[in-house]
Amino acid sequence: MNVSLWVWLITIVGFVLVIGADLWLNDHKPHAVTLGEVTRWVVFYVALAVAFGGTVSRSVFSARHAGLRSGEMGTDSDDIGPCGSKRG
């Protein structure tokens, strides 16, 4: 699967922004970290990871579905079954 350059750039810029915001928000005012604050950060990062995974899987599914409808992604490898055996 080919990923375009702009998708990589958006992903890298987004990652840098999230890490930068995390470092700035947590380091600009030193304080004792509470369990509630840690829980909120963990929930935020888990939700961010789930959203990213959902976006990636949705785009991959959309690309595969569009390719199968138009016949662009059908290959001989589609006829290979488990353990590399050819399907009937």
Phi and psi in radians as a Rosetta constraint file:
Dihedral C 1 N 2 CA 2 C 2 CIRCULARHARMONIC -1.621 0.35
Dihedral N 2 CA 2 C 2 N 3 CIRCULARHARMONIC 2.346 0.35
Dihedral C 2 N 3 CA 3 C 3 CIRCULARHARMONIC -1.968 0.35
Dihedral N 3 CA 3 C 3 N 4 CIRCULARHARMONIC 2.229 0.35
Dihedral C 3 N 4 CA 4 C 4 CIRCULARHARMONIC -1.233 0.35
Dihedral N 4 CA 4 C 4 N 5 CIRCULARHARMONIC 2.784 0.35
Dihedral C 4 N 5 CA 5 C 5 CIRCULARHARMONIC -1.068 0.35
Dihedral N 5 CA 5 C 5 N 6 CIRCULARHARMONIC -0.689 0.35
Dihedral C 5 N 6 CA 6 C 6 CIRCULARHARMONIC -1.140 0.35
Dihedral N 6 CA 6 C 6 N 7 CIRCULARHARMONIC -0.546 0.35
Dihedral C 6 N 7 CA 7 C 7 CIRCULARHARMONIC -1.179 0.35
Dihedral N 7 CA 7 C 7 N 8 CIRCULARHARMONIC -0.737 0.35
Dihedral C 7 N 8 CA 8 C 8 CIRCULARHARMONIC -1.094 0.35
Dihedral N 8 CA 8 C 8 N 9 CIRCULARHARMONIC -0.750 0.35
Dihedral C 8 N 9 CA 9 C 9 CIRCULARHARMONIC -1.115 0.35
Dihedral N 9 CA 9 C 9 N 10 CIRCULARHARMONIC -0.751 0.35
Dihedral C 9 N 10 CA 10 C 10 CIRCULARHARMONIC -1.096 0.35
Dihedral N 10 CA 10 C 10 N 11 CIRCULARHARMONIC -0.728 0.35
Dihedral C 10 N 11 CA 11 C 11 CIRCULARHARMONIC -1.111 0.35
Dihedral N 11 CA 11 C 11 N 12 CIRCULARHARMONIC -0.797 0.35
Dihedral C 11 N 12 CA 12 C 12 CIRCULARHARMONIC -1.186 0.35
Dihedral N 12 CA 12 C 12 N 13 CIRCULARHARMONIC -0.763 0.35
Dihedral C 12 N 13 CA 13 C 13 CIRCULARHARMONIC -1.106 0.35
Dihedral N 13 CA 13 C 13 N 14 CIRCULARHARMONIC -0.743 0.35
Dihedral C 13 N 14 CA 14 C 14 CIRCULARHARMONIC -1.055 0.35
Dihedral N 14 CA 14 C 14 N 15 CIRCULARHARMONIC -0.751 0.35
Dihedral C 14 N 15 CA 15 C 15 CIRCULARHARMONIC -1.090 0.35
Dihedral N 15 CA 15 C 15 N 16 CIRCULARHARMONIC -0.811 0.35
Dihedral C 15 N 16 CA 16 C 16 CIRCULARHARMONIC -1.105 0.35
Dihedral N 16 CA 16 C 16 N 17 CIRCULARHARMONIC -0.707 0.35
Dihedral C 16 N 17 CA 17 C 17 CIRCULARHARMONIC -1.117 0.35
Dihedral N 17 CA 17 C 17 N 18 CIRCULARHARMONIC -0.735 0.35
Dihedral C 17 N 18 CA 18 C 18 CIRCULARHARMONIC -1.151 0.35
Dihedral N 18 CA 18 C 18 N 19 CIRCULARHARMONIC -0.787 0.35
Dihedral C 18 N 19 CA 19 C 19 CIRCULARHARMONIC -1.137 0.35
Dihedral N 19 CA 19 C 19 N 20 CIRCULARHARMONIC -0.736 0.35
Dihedral C 19 N 20 CA 20 C 20 CIRCULARHARMONIC -1.082 0.35
Dihedral N 20 CA 20 C 20 N 21 CIRCULARHARMONIC -0.769 0.35
Dihedral C 20 N 21 CA 21 C 21 CIRCULARHARMONIC -1.104 0.35
Dihedral N 21 CA 21 C 21 N 22 CIRCULARHARMONIC -0.704 0.35
Dihedral C 21 N 22 CA 22 C 22 CIRCULARHARMONIC -1.082 0.35
Dihedral N 22 CA 22 C 22 N 23 CIRCULARHARMONIC -0.822 0.35
Dihedral C 22 N 23 CA 23 C 23 CIRCULARHARMONIC -1.124 0.35
Dihedral N 23 CA 23 C 23 N 24 CIRCULARHARMONIC -0.732 0.35
Dihedral C 23 N 24 CA 24 C 24 CIRCULARHARMONIC -1.179 0.35
Dihedral N 24 CA 24 C 24 N 25 CIRCULARHARMONIC -0.789 0.35
Dihedral C 24 N 25 CA 25 C 25 CIRCULARHARMONIC -1.155 0.35
Dihedral N 25 CA 25 C 25 N 26 CIRCULARHARMONIC -0.568 0.35
Dihedral C 25 N 26 CA 26 C 26 CIRCULARHARMONIC -1.595 0.35
Dihedral N 26 CA 26 C 26 N 27 CIRCULARHARMONIC -0.377 0.35
Dihedral C 26 N 27 CA 27 C 27 CIRCULARHARMONIC -1.886 0.35
Dihedral N 27 CA 27 C 27 N 28 CIRCULARHARMONIC -0.232 0.35
Dihedral C 27 N 28 CA 28 C 28 CIRCULARHARMONIC -1.292 0.35
Dihedral N 28 CA 28 C 28 N 29 CIRCULARHARMONIC -0.399 0.35
Dihedral C 28 N 29 CA 29 C 29 CIRCULARHARMONIC -2.406 0.35
Dihedral N 29 CA 29 C 29 N 30 CIRCULARHARMONIC 1.582 0.35
Dihedral C 29 N 30 CA 30 C 30 CIRCULARHARMONIC -1.028 0.35
Dihedral N 30 CA 30 C 30 N 31 CIRCULARHARMONIC 2.357 0.35
Dihedral C 30 N 31 CA 31 C 31 CIRCULARHARMONIC -2.749 0.35
Dihedral N 31 CA 31 C 31 N 32 CIRCULARHARMONIC 2.917 0.35
Dihedral C 31 N 32 CA 32 C 32 CIRCULARHARMONIC -1.298 0.35
Dihedral N 32 CA 32 C 32 N 33 CIRCULARHARMONIC 2.232 0.35
Dihedral C 32 N 33 CA 33 C 33 CIRCULARHARMONIC -1.482 0.35
Dihedral N 33 CA 33 C 33 N 34 CIRCULARHARMONIC 2.258 0.35
Dihedral C 33 N 34 CA 34 C 34 CIRCULARHARMONIC -1.652 0.35
Dihedral N 34 CA 34 C 34 N 35 CIRCULARHARMONIC 2.869 0.35
Dihedral C 34 N 35 CA 35 C 35 CIRCULARHARMONIC -1.098 0.35
Dihedral N 35 CA 35 C 35 N 36 CIRCULARHARMONIC -0.643 0.35
Dihedral C 35 N 36 CA 36 C 36 CIRCULARHARMONIC -1.112 0.35
Dihedral N 36 CA 36 C 36 N 37 CIRCULARHARMONIC -0.726 0.35
Dihedral C 36 N 37 CA 37 C 37 CIRCULARHARMONIC -1.145 0.35
Dihedral N 37 CA 37 C 37 N 38 CIRCULARHARMONIC -0.742 0.35
Dihedral C 37 N 38 CA 38 C 38 CIRCULARHARMONIC -1.088 0.35
Dihedral N 38 CA 38 C 38 N 39 CIRCULARHARMONIC -0.735 0.35
Dihedral C 38 N 39 CA 39 C 39 CIRCULARHARMONIC -1.087 0.35
Dihedral N 39 CA 39 C 39 N 40 CIRCULARHARMONIC -0.754 0.35
Dihedral C 39 N 40 CA 40 C 40 CIRCULARHARMONIC -1.081 0.35
Dihedral N 40 CA 40 C 40 N 41 CIRCULARHARMONIC -0.736 0.35
Dihedral C 40 N 41 CA 41 C 41 CIRCULARHARMONIC -1.134 0.35
Dihedral N 41 CA 41 C 41 N 42 CIRCULARHARMONIC -0.717 0.35
Dihedral C 41 N 42 CA 42 C 42 CIRCULARHARMONIC -1.122 0.35
Dihedral N 42 CA 42 C 42 N 43 CIRCULARHARMONIC -0.789 0.35
Dihedral C 42 N 43 CA 43 C 43 CIRCULARHARMONIC -1.069 0.35
Dihedral N 43 CA 43 C 43 N 44 CIRCULARHARMONIC -0.723 0.35
Dihedral C 43 N 44 CA 44 C 44 CIRCULARHARMONIC -1.056 0.35
Dihedral N 44 CA 44 C 44 N 45 CIRCULARHARMONIC -0.843 0.35
Dihedral C 44 N 45 CA 45 C 45 CIRCULARHARMONIC -1.209 0.35
Dihedral N 45 CA 45 C 45 N 46 CIRCULARHARMONIC -0.628 0.35
Dihedral C 45 N 46 CA 46 C 46 CIRCULARHARMONIC -1.157 0.35
Dihedral N 46 CA 46 C 46 N 47 CIRCULARHARMONIC -0.751 0.35
Dihedral C 46 N 47 CA 47 C 47 CIRCULARHARMONIC -1.108 0.35
Dihedral N 47 CA 47 C 47 N 48 CIRCULARHARMONIC -0.678 0.35
Dihedral C 47 N 48 CA 48 C 48 CIRCULARHARMONIC -1.120 0.35
Dihedral N 48 CA 48 C 48 N 49 CIRCULARHARMONIC -0.747 0.35
Dihedral C 48 N 49 CA 49 C 49 CIRCULARHARMONIC -1.141 0.35
Dihedral N 49 CA 49 C 49 N 50 CIRCULARHARMONIC -0.722 0.35
Dihedral C 49 N 50 CA 50 C 50 CIRCULARHARMONIC -1.137 0.35
Dihedral N 50 CA 50 C 50 N 51 CIRCULARHARMONIC -0.726 0.35
Dihedral C 50 N 51 CA 51 C 51 CIRCULARHARMONIC -1.110 0.35
Dihedral N 51 CA 51 C 51 N 52 CIRCULARHARMONIC -0.736 0.35
Dihedral C 51 N 52 CA 52 C 52 CIRCULARHARMONIC -1.126 0.35
Dihedral N 52 CA 52 C 52 N 53 CIRCULARHARMONIC -0.798 0.35
Dihedral C 52 N 53 CA 53 C 53 CIRCULARHARMONIC -1.083 0.35
Dihedral N 53 CA 53 C 53 N 54 CIRCULARHARMONIC -0.688 0.35
Dihedral C 53 N 54 CA 54 C 54 CIRCULARHARMONIC -1.140 0.35
Dihedral N 54 CA 54 C 54 N 55 CIRCULARHARMONIC -0.694 0.35
Dihedral C 54 N 55 CA 55 C 55 CIRCULARHARMONIC -1.136 0.35
Dihedral N 55 CA 55 C 55 N 56 CIRCULARHARMONIC -0.763 0.35
Dihedral C 55 N 56 CA 56 C 56 CIRCULARHARMONIC -1.135 0.35
Dihedral N 56 CA 56 C 56 N 57 CIRCULARHARMONIC -0.815 0.35
Dihedral C 56 N 57 CA 57 C 57 CIRCULARHARMONIC -1.172 0.35
Dihedral N 57 CA 57 C 57 N 58 CIRCULARHARMONIC -0.613 0.35
Dihedral C 57 N 58 CA 58 C 58 CIRCULARHARMONIC -1.158 0.35
Dihedral N 58 CA 58 C 58 N 59 CIRCULARHARMONIC -0.711 0.35
Dihedral C 58 N 59 CA 59 C 59 CIRCULARHARMONIC -1.224 0.35
Dihedral N 59 CA 59 C 59 N 60 CIRCULARHARMONIC -0.650 0.35
Dihedral C 59 N 60 CA 60 C 60 CIRCULARHARMONIC -1.163 0.35
Dihedral N 60 CA 60 C 60 N 61 CIRCULARHARMONIC -0.766 0.35
Dihedral C 60 N 61 CA 61 C 61 CIRCULARHARMONIC -1.095 0.35
Dihedral N 61 CA 61 C 61 N 62 CIRCULARHARMONIC -0.748 0.35
Dihedral C 61 N 62 CA 62 C 62 CIRCULARHARMONIC -1.083 0.35
Dihedral N 62 CA 62 C 62 N 63 CIRCULARHARMONIC -0.731 0.35
Dihedral C 62 N 63 CA 63 C 63 CIRCULARHARMONIC -1.153 0.35
Dihedral N 63 CA 63 C 63 N 64 CIRCULARHARMONIC -0.735 0.35
Dihedral C 63 N 64 CA 64 C 64 CIRCULARHARMONIC -1.172 0.35
Dihedral N 64 CA 64 C 64 N 65 CIRCULARHARMONIC -0.737 0.35
Dihedral C 64 N 65 CA 65 C 65 CIRCULARHARMONIC -1.128 0.35
Dihedral N 65 CA 65 C 65 N 66 CIRCULARHARMONIC -0.766 0.35
Dihedral C 65 N 66 CA 66 C 66 CIRCULARHARMONIC -1.137 0.35
Dihedral N 66 CA 66 C 66 N 67 CIRCULARHARMONIC -0.689 0.35
Dihedral C 66 N 67 CA 67 C 67 CIRCULARHARMONIC -1.175 0.35
Dihedral N 67 CA 67 C 67 N 68 CIRCULARHARMONIC -0.674 0.35
Dihedral C 67 N 68 CA 68 C 68 CIRCULARHARMONIC -1.227 0.35
Dihedral N 68 CA 68 C 68 N 69 CIRCULARHARMONIC -0.601 0.35
Dihedral C 68 N 69 CA 69 C 69 CIRCULARHARMONIC -1.178 0.35
Dihedral N 69 CA 69 C 69 N 70 CIRCULARHARMONIC -0.692 0.35
Dihedral C 69 N 70 CA 70 C 70 CIRCULARHARMONIC -1.550 0.35
Dihedral N 70 CA 70 C 70 N 71 CIRCULARHARMONIC -0.099 0.35
Dihedral C 70 N 71 CA 71 C 71 CIRCULARHARMONIC 1.412 0.35
Dihedral N 71 CA 71 C 71 N 72 CIRCULARHARMONIC 0.201 0.35
Dihedral C 71 N 72 CA 72 C 72 CIRCULARHARMONIC -1.394 0.35
Dihedral N 72 CA 72 C 72 N 73 CIRCULARHARMONIC -0.492 0.35
Dihedral C 72 N 73 CA 73 C 73 CIRCULARHARMONIC -1.753 0.35
Dihedral N 73 CA 73 C 73 N 74 CIRCULARHARMONIC -0.056 0.35
Dihedral C 73 N 74 CA 74 C 74 CIRCULARHARMONIC -1.200 0.35
Dihedral N 74 CA 74 C 74 N 75 CIRCULARHARMONIC 2.164 0.35
Dihedral C 74 N 75 CA 75 C 75 CIRCULARHARMONIC -2.312 0.35
Dihedral N 75 CA 75 C 75 N 76 CIRCULARHARMONIC 3.008 0.35
Dihedral C 75 N 76 CA 76 C 76 CIRCULARHARMONIC -1.127 0.35
Dihedral N 76 CA 76 C 76 N 77 CIRCULARHARMONIC -0.424 0.35
Dihedral C 76 N 77 CA 77 C 77 CIRCULARHARMONIC -1.175 0.35
Dihedral N 77 CA 77 C 77 N 78 CIRCULARHARMONIC -0.305 0.35
Dihedral C 77 N 78 CA 78 C 78 CIRCULARHARMONIC -1.167 0.35
Dihedral N 78 CA 78 C 78 N 79 CIRCULARHARMONIC -0.364 0.35
Dihedral C 78 N 79 CA 79 C 79 CIRCULARHARMONIC -1.581 0.35
Dihedral N 79 CA 79 C 79 N 80 CIRCULARHARMONIC 0.056 0.35
Dihedral C 79 N 80 CA 80 C 80 CIRCULARHARMONIC -1.609 0.35
Dihedral N 80 CA 80 C 80 N 81 CIRCULARHARMONIC 2.204 0.35
Dihedral C 80 N 81 CA 81 C 81 CIRCULARHARMONIC -1.592 0.35
Dihedral N 81 CA 81 C 81 N 82 CIRCULARHARMONIC -2.859 0.35
Dihedral C 81 N 82 CA 82 C 82 CIRCULARHARMONIC -1.058 0.35
Dihedral N 82 CA 82 C 82 N 83 CIRCULARHARMONIC 2.531 0.35
Dihedral C 82 N 83 CA 83 C 83 CIRCULARHARMONIC 1.094 0.35
Dihedral N 83 CA 83 C 83 N 84 CIRCULARHARMONIC 0.389 0.35
Dihedral C 83 N 84 CA 84 C 84 CIRCULARHARMONIC 1.394 0.35
Dihedral N 84 CA 84 C 84 N 85 CIRCULARHARMONIC 0.125 0.35
Dihedral C 84 N 85 CA 85 C 85 CIRCULARHARMONIC -1.376 0.35
Dihedral N 85 CA 85 C 85 N 86 CIRCULARHARMONIC 2.550 0.35
Dihedral C 85 N 86 CA 86 C 86 CIRCULARHARMONIC -1.290 0.35
Dihedral N 86 CA 86 C 86 N 87 CIRCULARHARMONIC 2.406 0.35
Dihedral C 86 N 87 CA 87 C 87 CIRCULARHARMONIC -1.445 0.35
Dihedral N 87 CA 87 C 87 N 88 CIRCULARHARMONIC 2.573 0.35
